[in-house]
Amino acid sequence: MSAPLDKAALLARRFGVHDVEIEGVGVVQVRPLSRAEALAIQGVEMAPAEMERRLLAAAMVAPKLTEDEVGVWQENSPAGELDPVGEAILRLSGMSKDAAKSDV
């Protein structure tokens, strides 16, 4: 029988940082969303552009961007440039479409 889990270990922040390459631009670093962040984003009806701004602003580590800065990035980049970043965050957070299928 294994030892009971220490409460401090359960409540500690346990996010890893992951690199995501943006072709032709460079590498950004992201982390998974916390449960609280995921619920806050999922629980509100909003336009896809706003959802993307909130998602990236919450989970980008380097460079750290505000929602307004993500909006500027949306306005100044090719249509698919932010997709790999958002997809990586969702995958790391266990929220990607593939994650839901693999749980079945």
Phi, psi and omega in degrees: 000136181276159181289149178298150180291136176287132182301321179298322178293323180293321185270353181287149176289129186230050181262134170267160178252137184232142178275141173229124180273132173254111186306127178080358183240307182149199184247134171246162177244137180228165175226164175292157171287149170285165177302317180298318179295317180297316180294323179294324180282318182289330188277003184235132176281125181207164178293151180305322181296320178291319178301316179296318179299314180295316181300307183292320179297325180288322193250353177282130182261316181214117355285148176281126181238147172278169176300320179297320179293322175297323176299319177296319178299317178302318183288334188249012183236159173301154188307320185265003188296324182278345184304312181299329180289310179298319179296321178296317180298314180297317179297313180296331181274356182074026185244006182286162178301322179295324180296320180295321179292322184286342179281344184282000000 
